[in-house]
Amino acid sequence: MQEKKFFVHESSYVDDGVSIGEGTKIWHFSHISKGVEIGAGCNLGQNVFVGNDVRIGNMVKIQNNVSVYEGVELEDYVFCGPSMVFTNVRTPRCEFPRNTAADYKKTLVKRGASIGANATIVCGTTLGRNAFVGAGSTVTKDVPDYAVVYGNPAQIKGYMCACGDTIVSADADKLECQRCGVSVSIQKKHS
């Protein structure tokens, strides 16, 4: 018998047809649904739910009490803070359920993006590479690469390097980090 190269706490459920990468840890009271792909080196905290057919990249950290619903994709190195929320249906109803894959709006969180505690990401949005969403914010529009957004609704307040240093104001056209040396042009698109 081949030894598992990942860890799943005994209180968690992993449905059939799930792929889990080497070194990934899934902690207490979590549920991973069918068809999910989780990359290597991920850490899923307590009480995490991952819906059908979700793709989670490598080295992703999902803190306690987060639900990653069908229609959400997390690329590599994404951070999801405690109790942050993804939605997947824009106009939910109980009497007239909208609960099939055709009803879900795609949400993409690109490589290196961070989402703060208790933030809400409304479905159909894309968070750009290394974007940073402040705690408690509500994201209703796409967030450009490297943008720092917060508020309700979230607005661009500045830009942050991949290394985590806030380095330019919202008026800048180029990101130049003194800490790690990255230099990139900034797209100010915030649809």
C-alpha atoms as a printed R data frame, in Angstrom:
    type eleno elety resid chain resno       x      y       z
1   ATOM     1    CA   MET     A     1   0.000  0.000   0.000
2   ATOM     2    CA   GLN     A     2   1.345  3.402  -0.992
3   ATOM     3    CA   GLU     A     3   1.635  5.975   1.803
4   ATOM     4    CA   LYS     A     4  -0.382  9.198   1.437
5   ATOM     5    CA   LYS     A     5   1.766 12.241   0.828
6   ATOM     6    CA   PHE     A     6  -0.805 14.642   2.270
7   ATOM     7    CA   PHE     A     7  -2.669 14.981   5.588
8   ATOM     8    CA   VAL     A     8  -6.435 14.919   6.170
9   ATOM     9    CA   HIS     A     9  -7.663 15.181   9.759
10  ATOM    10    CA   GLU     A    10  -9.899 12.279  10.789
11  ATOM    11    CA   SER     A    11 -12.862 14.635  11.380
12  ATOM    12    CA   SER     A    12 -12.838 15.818   7.749
13  ATOM    13    CA   TYR     A    13 -14.579 14.329   4.697
14  ATOM    14    CA   VAL     A    14 -13.015 13.958   1.275
15  ATOM    15    CA   ASP     A    15 -15.394 12.741  -1.424
16  ATOM    16    CA   ASP     A    16 -14.411 10.336  -4.188
17  ATOM    17    CA   GLY     A    17 -12.673 11.724  -7.242
18  ATOM    18    CA   VAL     A    18 -10.575 14.344  -5.403
19  ATOM    19    CA   SER     A    19  -6.932 15.034  -6.246
20  ATOM    20    CA   ILE     A    20  -4.739 16.309  -3.378
21  ATOM    21    CA   GLY     A    21  -1.131 17.368  -3.912
22  ATOM    22    CA   GLU     A    22   1.894 16.353  -1.889
23  ATOM    23    CA   GLY     A    23   2.380 18.135   1.425
24  ATOM    24    CA   THR     A    24  -1.158 19.540   1.569
25  ATOM    25    CA   LYS     A    25  -2.877 19.609   4.969
26  ATOM    26    CA   ILE     A    26  -6.642 19.592   5.520
27  ATOM    27    CA   TRP     A    27  -7.614 20.292   9.118
28  ATOM    28    CA   HIS     A    28 -10.613 19.645  11.415
29  ATOM    29    CA   PHE     A    29 -14.245 19.469  10.244
30  ATOM    30    CA   SER     A    30 -13.581 20.279   6.588
31  ATOM    31    CA   HIS     A    31 -15.391 18.867   3.536
32  ATOM    32    CA   ILE     A    32 -13.830 18.495   0.096
33  ATOM    33    CA   SER     A    33 -16.438 17.716  -2.597
34  ATOM    34    CA   LYS     A    34 -16.162 15.519  -5.679
35  ATOM    35    CA   GLY     A    35 -13.987 16.512  -8.604
36  ATOM    36    CA   VAL     A    36 -11.858 18.981  -6.614
37  ATOM    37    CA   GLU     A    37  -8.183 19.463  -7.498
38  ATOM    38    CA   ILE     A    38  -5.933 20.762  -4.716
39  ATOM    39    CA   GLY     A    39  -2.282 21.438  -5.488
40  ATOM    40    CA   ALA     A    40   0.845 20.717  -3.471
41  ATOM    41    CA   GLY     A    41   1.790 22.398  -0.214
42  ATOM    42    CA   CYS     A    42  -1.656 23.851   0.551
43  ATOM    43    CA   ASN     A    43  -3.066 24.405   4.030
44  ATOM    44    CA   LEU     A    44  -6.846 24.293   4.528
45  ATOM    45    CA   GLY     A    45  -7.861 25.332   8.051
46  ATOM    46    CA   GLN     A    46 -10.691 24.197  10.275
47  ATOM    47    CA   ASN     A    47 -14.239 24.128   8.884
48  ATOM    48    CA   VAL     A    48 -13.316 24.721   5.235
49  ATOM    49    CA   PHE     A    49 -15.790 23.649   2.539
50  ATOM    50    CA   VAL     A    50 -14.673 23.177  -1.070
51  ATOM    51    CA   GLY     A    51 -17.480 22.725  -3.639
52  ATOM    52    CA   ASN     A    52 -17.651 20.383  -6.611
53  ATOM    53    CA   ASP     A    53 -15.014 20.692  -9.327
54  ATOM    54    CA   VAL     A    54 -13.135 23.609  -7.704
55  ATOM    55    CA   ARG     A    55  -9.477 24.002  -8.673
56  ATOM    56    CA   ILE     A    56  -7.006 25.171  -6.021
57  ATOM    57    CA   GLY     A    57  -3.400 25.770  -7.082
58  ATOM    58    CA   ASN     A    58  -0.158 25.101  -5.232
59  ATOM    59    CA   MET     A    59   0.868 26.665  -1.906
60  ATOM    60    CA   VAL     A    60  -2.605 28.109  -1.231
61  ATOM    61    CA   LYS     A    61  -3.574 28.949   2.358
62  ATOM    62    CA   ILE     A    62  -7.265 28.922   3.251
63  ATOM    63    CA   GLN     A    63  -7.906 29.982   6.834
64  ATOM    64    CA   ASN     A    64 -10.724 28.740   9.125
65  ATOM    65    CA   ASN     A    65 -14.418 29.014   8.195
66  ATOM    66    CA   VAL     A    66 -14.054 29.630   4.451
67  ATOM    67    CA   SER     A    67 -16.305 28.100   1.768
68  ATOM    68    CA   VAL     A    68 -14.854 27.903  -1.743
69  ATOM    69    CA   TYR     A    69 -17.964 27.287  -3.827
70  ATOM    70    CA   GLU     A    70 -18.284 25.718  -7.264
71  ATOM    71    CA   GLY     A    71 -17.310 28.286  -9.882
72  ATOM    72    CA   VAL     A    72 -14.355 29.651  -7.875
73  ATOM    73    CA   GLU     A    73 -10.755 29.039  -8.961
74  ATOM    74    CA   LEU     A    74  -7.718 29.854  -6.824
75  ATOM    75    CA   GLU     A    75  -4.359 30.005  -8.590
76  ATOM    76    CA   ASP     A    76  -0.998 29.378  -6.853
77  ATOM    77    CA   TYR     A    77   0.001 31.224  -3.646
78  ATOM    78    CA   VAL     A    78  -3.465 32.637  -2.899
79  ATOM    79    CA   PHE     A    79  -4.242 33.567   0.716
80  ATOM    80    CA   CYS     A    80  -7.858 33.459   1.977
81  ATOM    81    CA   GLY     A    81  -8.224 35.043   5.425
82  ATOM    82    CA   PRO     A    82 -10.449 33.704   8.211
83  ATOM    83    CA   SER     A    83 -14.193 33.721   7.522
84  ATOM    84    CA   MET     A    84 -13.900 35.487   4.162
85  ATOM    85    CA   VAL     A    85 -16.771 34.733   1.773
86  ATOM    86    CA   PHE     A    86 -17.062 33.735  -1.869
87  ATOM    87    CA   THR     A    87 -20.472 33.809  -3.561
88  ATOM    88    CA   ASN     A    88 -21.366 31.962  -6.754
89  ATOM    89    CA   VAL     A    89 -24.906 33.069  -7.694
90  ATOM    90    CA   ARG     A    90 -25.664 36.762  -8.345
91  ATOM    91    CA   THR     A    91 -29.403 36.588  -7.650
92  ATOM    92    CA   PRO     A    92 -30.142 33.682  -5.305
93  ATOM    93    CA   ARG     A    93 -33.729 32.671  -4.517
94  ATOM    94    CA   CYS     A    94 -35.148 29.962  -2.303
95  ATOM    95    CA   GLU     A    95 -38.482 29.495  -4.061
96  ATOM    96    CA   PHE     A    96 -36.818 29.351  -7.493
97  ATOM    97    CA   PRO     A    97 -33.430 27.730  -6.792
98  ATOM    98    CA   ARG     A    98 -30.427 28.550  -8.908
99  ATOM    99    CA   ASN     A    99 -28.157 25.739  -7.886
100 ATOM   100    CA   THR     A   100 -26.704 24.127 -10.984
101 ATOM   101    CA   ALA     A   101 -23.294 24.685 -12.562
102 ATOM   102    CA   ALA     A   102 -25.013 26.716 -15.323
103 ATOM   103    CA   ASP     A   103 -26.237 29.200 -12.677
104 ATOM   104    CA   TYR     A   104 -22.805 29.890 -11.185
105 ATOM   105    CA   LYS     A   105 -20.717 32.917 -12.139
106 ATOM   106    CA   LYS     A   106 -16.976 32.243 -12.407
107 ATOM   107    CA   THR     A   107 -14.689 33.898  -9.879
108 ATOM   108    CA   LEU     A   108 -10.946 33.809 -10.509
109 ATOM   109    CA   VAL     A   109  -8.337 34.646  -7.884
110 ATOM   110    CA   LYS     A   110  -5.002 34.970  -9.639
111 ATOM   111    CA   ARG     A   111  -1.546 33.998  -8.412
112 ATOM   112    CA   GLY     A   112  -0.384 35.622  -5.197
113 ATOM   113    CA   ALA     A   113  -3.598 37.488  -4.363
114 ATOM   114    CA   SER     A   114  -4.518 37.928  -0.680
115 ATOM   115    CA   ILE     A   115  -8.023 38.300   0.738
116 ATOM   116    CA   GLY     A   116  -8.398 39.645   4.276
117 ATOM   117    CA   ALA     A   117 -10.564 38.278   7.074
118 ATOM   118    CA   ASN     A   118 -14.328 38.674   6.661
119 ATOM   119    CA   ALA     A   119 -14.049 40.099   3.136
120 ATOM   120    CA   THR     A   120 -16.766 39.196   0.617
121 ATOM   121    CA   ILE     A   121 -15.971 38.465  -3.031
122 ATOM   122    CA   VAL     A   122 -19.078 38.789  -5.200
123 ATOM   123    CA   CYS     A   123 -19.165 36.164  -7.938
124 ATOM   124    CA   GLY     A   124 -18.193 36.986 -11.495
125 ATOM   125    CA   THR     A   125 -15.128 38.976 -10.448
126 ATOM   126    CA   THR     A   126 -11.417 38.471 -11.033
127 ATOM   127    CA   LEU     A   127  -8.771 39.376  -8.478
128 ATOM   128    CA   GLY     A   128  -5.534 40.153 -10.316
129 ATOM   129    CA   ARG     A   129  -2.054 38.835  -9.627
130 ATOM   130    CA   ASN     A   130  -0.821 39.864  -6.178
131 ATOM   131    CA   ALA     A   131  -3.953 41.944  -5.540
132 ATOM   132    CA   PHE     A   132  -4.668 42.666  -1.877
133 ATOM   133    CA   VAL     A   133  -8.220 42.877  -0.472
134 ATOM   134    CA   GLY     A   134  -8.471 44.480   2.970
135 ATOM   135    CA   ALA     A   135 -10.298 42.817   5.846
136 ATOM   136    CA   GLY     A   136 -14.066 43.317   5.858
137 ATOM   137    CA   SER     A   137 -14.210 44.646   2.294
138 ATOM   138    CA   THR     A   138 -16.857 43.823  -0.305
139 ATOM   139    CA   VAL     A   139 -15.444 43.274  -3.799
140 ATOM   140    CA   THR     A   140 -18.061 43.903  -6.496
141 ATOM   141    CA   LYS     A   141 -15.740 44.593  -9.473
142 ATOM   142    CA   ASP     A   142 -12.573 43.157 -10.966
143 ATOM   143    CA   VAL     A   143  -9.390 44.103  -9.107
144 ATOM   144    CA   PRO     A   144  -6.268 44.829 -11.200
145 ATOM   145    CA   ASP     A   145  -2.879 43.195 -10.640
146 ATOM   146    CA   TYR     A   146  -1.055 44.531  -7.546
147 ATOM   147    CA   ALA     A   147  -3.970 46.767  -6.479
148 ATOM   148    CA   VAL     A   148  -4.790 47.297  -2.798
149 ATOM   149    CA   VAL     A   149  -8.554 47.581  -2.346
150 ATOM   150    CA   TYR     A   150 -10.717 48.020   0.709
151 ATOM   151    CA   GLY     A   151 -14.062 49.406   1.749
152 ATOM   152    CA   ASN     A   152 -17.673 48.673   0.890
153 ATOM   153    CA   PRO     A   153 -17.717 48.558  -2.036
154 ATOM   154    CA   ALA     A   154 -13.953 48.015  -2.296
155 ATOM   155    CA   GLN     A   155 -12.043 50.770  -4.088
156 ATOM   156    CA   ILE     A   156  -8.400 51.007  -5.174
157 ATOM   157    CA   LYS     A   157  -6.392 52.734  -2.440
158 ATOM   158    CA   GLY     A   158  -2.869 52.016  -3.716
159 ATOM   159    CA   TYR     A   159  -0.653 49.221  -4.969
160 ATOM   160    CA   MET     A   160   1.403 46.506  -3.331
161 ATOM   161    CA   CYS     A   161   4.359 44.469  -4.501
162 ATOM   162    CA   ALA     A   162   4.274 40.664  -4.556
163 ATOM   163    CA   CYS     A   163   6.618 40.739  -1.548
164 ATOM   164    CA   GLY     A   164   3.975 42.606   0.492
165 ATOM   165    CA   ASP     A   165   5.379 46.138   0.583
166 ATOM   166    CA   THR     A   166   2.923 48.931  -0.201
167 ATOM   167    CA   ILE     A   167   5.002 50.894  -2.640
168 ATOM   168    CA   VAL     A   168   3.015 53.374  -4.702
169 ATOM   169    CA   SER     A   169  -0.081 55.516  -4.477
170 ATOM   170    CA   ALA     A   170  -3.225 55.049  -6.542
171 ATOM   171    CA   ASP     A   171  -1.940 57.756  -8.918
172 ATOM   172    CA   ALA     A   172   1.253 55.944  -9.939
173 ATOM   173    CA   ASP     A   173   1.769 54.397 -13.386
174 ATOM   174    CA   LYS     A   174   4.657 52.105 -12.466
175 ATOM   175    CA   LEU     A   175   5.352 49.869  -9.502
176 ATOM   176    CA   GLU     A   176   8.962 49.949  -8.312
177 ATOM   177    CA   CYS     A   177   9.759 48.067  -5.127
178 ATOM   178    CA   GLN     A   178  12.802 49.115  -3.137
179 ATOM   179    CA   ARG     A   179  12.648 45.894  -1.096
180 ATOM   180    CA   CYS     A   180  12.720 43.205  -3.798
181 ATOM   181    CA   GLY     A   181  13.482 45.180  -6.968
182 ATOM   182    CA   VAL     A   182  10.349 44.365  -8.981
183 ATOM   183    CA   SER     A   183   9.367 46.939 -11.578
184 ATOM   184    CA   VAL     A   184   6.086 46.619 -13.497
185 ATOM   185    CA   SER     A   185   3.628 48.898 -15.255
186 ATOM   186    CA   ILE     A   186   0.264 49.197 -13.534
187 ATOM   187    CA   GLN     A   187  -3.049 48.734 -15.300
188 ATOM   188    CA   LYS     A   188  -5.558 50.946 -13.538
189 ATOM   189    CA   LYS     A   189  -8.576 49.092 -14.878
190 ATOM   190    CA   HIS     A   190 -11.203 48.661 -12.159
191 ATOM   191    CA   SER     A   191 -14.348 47.642 -14.002
